[in-house]
């Protein structure tokens, strides 16, 4: 049944994907497509947008409205789509570098505005497509082509960044826990505001080979299993025990006014007779 659901939303003529053996992107894609089905919306009511990188290939495989945009600008394009067509379900898929490096400014302001967009971050901690450079989420002391002696900078915590910037739904999962990932993405799409879903996923071919995990998919998945800790368990652990770990779960899920609804309310108010005066000029 789940296979049939996934096929329903795929452009089968584009198969197989270009993703490397052991890459977690296909697992994330499967969870996203199952969320589409559970959401119960027509394909014509969904827009899937990406930037550049391995995750950027995702829209090419999905049979909904799609946009493949420039590096770091996926959220900017998504903002335009949502403002012009507020009833559409707008989902953005990005890599960790695409989202929090060149796209970081768009990310924090979309969260601040609480735009009704779902942002799914394929977080493999490296620039996998362009040569294995350090990304903003590369773990401390991990190796990359631009960090041959180990990453010395503190990495971004996407969850903390989203919480601080004001997103109304913030969650993290991994490709190791598919049922939980399905649930988290579904809840994110349902949220009427900016939803951020940080998905820890492996890059065996680049990150794995540089970090003594080899290109073996199972070894990379085992490493993710060892470094992801559920919120309930993390609450009982010390700061030292949590060093180098990702805490998973839902960190915020609350209703708050979003920019789209505020604009729609303003439009309604201004459409009423006698309500179009410029208050600034009166003052």
BELQUISUL-V234329 format. One record per backbone hydrogen bond with DSSP energy under -0.5 kcal/mol. CO is the residue of the C=O (numbers start at 1). NH is the residue of the N-H. If there is no record, write none. Layout:
co=CO nh=NH
co=CO nh=NH
//
This chain:
co=1 nh=5
co=2 nh=6
co=3 nh=7
co=4 nh=8
co=5 nh=9
co=6 nh=9
co=7 nh=10
co=9 nh=63
co=10 nh=12
co=11 nh=14
co=12 nh=15
co=20 nh=23
co=24 nh=28
co=25 nh=29
co=26 nh=30
co=27 nh=31
co=28 nh=32
co=29 nh=33
co=30 nh=34
co=31 nh=35
co=32 nh=36
co=33 nh=37
co=34 nh=38
co=35 nh=39
co=36 nh=40
co=36 nh=41
co=42 nh=45
co=43 nh=46
co=43 nh=65
co=45 nh=89
co=46 nh=65
co=47 nh=49
co=47 nh=91
co=48 nh=67
co=49 nh=93
co=50 nh=69
co=53 nh=56
co=54 nh=57
co=55 nh=58
co=57 nh=60
co=58 nh=61
co=59 nh=62
co=61 nh=11
co=62 nh=64
co=65 nh=48
co=67 nh=50
co=67 nh=69
co=70 nh=73
co=73 nh=77
co=74 nh=78
co=75 nh=79
co=76 nh=80
co=77 nh=81
co=78 nh=82
co=79 nh=83
co=80 nh=84
co=81 nh=85
co=85 nh=88
co=88 nh=90
co=89 nh=47
co=89 nh=91
co=90 nh=118
co=91 nh=49
co=92 nh=120
co=93 nh=51
co=94 nh=122
co=95 nh=99
co=96 nh=100
co=97 nh=101
co=97 nh=102
co=97 nh=103
co=101 nh=104
co=103 nh=107
co=104 nh=108
co=105 nh=109
co=106 nh=110
co=107 nh=111
co=108 nh=112
co=109 nh=113
co=110 nh=114
co=110 nh=115
co=113 nh=259
co=115 nh=117
co=117 nh=119
co=117 nh=195
co=118 nh=92
co=118 nh=120
co=119 nh=121
co=119 nh=197
co=120 nh=94
co=120 nh=122
co=121 nh=123
co=121 nh=199
co=122 nh=96
co=122 nh=124
co=123 nh=201
co=126 nh=128
co=127 nh=132
co=127 nh=133
co=132 nh=145
co=132 nh=146
co=133 nh=127
co=135 nh=138
co=136 nh=156
co=139 nh=142
co=142 nh=151
co=144 nh=147
co=147 nh=144
co=147 nh=150
co=151 nh=141
co=156 nh=158
co=157 nh=161
co=158 nh=162
co=159 nh=163
co=160 nh=164
co=161 nh=165
co=162 nh=166
co=162 nh=167
co=163 nh=166
co=168 nh=254
co=169 nh=196
co=170 nh=251
co=170 nh=252
co=171 nh=198
co=172 nh=249
co=173 nh=200
co=174 nh=177
co=176 nh=178
co=177 nh=181
co=178 nh=182
co=179 nh=183
co=180 nh=184
co=181 nh=185
co=182 nh=186
co=183 nh=187
co=184 nh=188
co=185 nh=189
co=186 nh=190
co=187 nh=191
co=191 nh=193
co=193 nh=195
co=194 nh=168
co=194 nh=169
co=195 nh=119
co=196 nh=171
co=196 nh=198
co=197 nh=121
co=197 nh=199
co=198 nh=173
co=198 nh=200
co=199 nh=123
co=199 nh=201
co=200 nh=175
co=202 nh=24
co=203 nh=207
co=203 nh=208
co=204 nh=209
co=206 nh=210
co=207 nh=211
co=208 nh=213
co=208 nh=214
co=209 nh=212
co=213 nh=216
co=215 nh=217
co=216 nh=220
co=217 nh=221
co=218 nh=222
co=219 nh=223
co=220 nh=224
co=221 nh=225
co=222 nh=226
co=223 nh=227
co=224 nh=228
co=227 nh=246
co=229 nh=248
co=230 nh=233
co=230 nh=234
co=231 nh=235
co=233 nh=236
co=234 nh=237
co=238 nh=242
co=239 nh=243
co=240 nh=243
co=242 nh=245
co=245 nh=247
co=246 nh=229
co=248 nh=231
co=249 nh=172
co=249 nh=251
co=252 nh=170
co=258 nh=262
co=259 nh=263
co=260 nh=264
co=261 nh=265
co=262 nh=266
co=263 nh=267
co=264 nh=268
co=265 nh=269
co=266 nh=270
co=267 nh=271
co=269 nh=272
co=272 nh=275
co=277 nh=279
co=278 nh=281
co=278 nh=282
co=279 nh=283
//
